[in-house]
């Protein structure tokens, strides 16, 4: 069982920045977990926007590339998403997600497989003009 708790959401104007955090609690085992951030806007499907592998390799959805940065602090068991140059279309509920690592883990695969893994309760991000 992996427990994920997000924080850091809020309201910001276009062009602003936010940093999301996710506390990660995973059992000690031989399983290796890869992490990512999902988001879901009203009326839209949940999509992965950023992932980080066990080797710290990262991937991003085209819509956020160059603006968002995913990172992790292993000692603090915390995952981050730094969001800069925010746009109105970034408004969504953001979820931290964990899935078993596999070759080729990235935003495209997580968008398809997130239901098989774990995710948190979400944190709302609102971007206004």
Steps between C-alpha positions, in 0.01 A plus 500: 500500500640840398367809675519835321406843637508808277525863606585839353207567273323834490395791285744696286486738208616408154876511476540418866661203669407231751688209648310184585632251753413139562596300805568141396474208737577160352571169669856376503507229241677393188237674294615815327258785467503765234320826568311760308246780500157468346241770448132503423305802384119506515353294220836362393683173556777471752836539329861468609699821472836395645675182611826410669657157488704317756812620318363857518429509129209735429232543240243771437181544308545733205256746654728566799845439356734786580268638770468218755780317679460179696752410768533287809674513835566137587607569857183700568286253302348794315410556138474851356351669198627851431253674271607823331337722238162361595217525251123493550493157338717368783201535733426151631516267795855370525576153632822337603526145365713192555529198275734205479798589287531343160711566194363797312312654792400851395203737484340311212510169685394647835199661332392147408604307811438734795189310608719196572718694743446745783407867516427761763194707579609783272570870534313765301681749278307797363657735249315820420557773244 
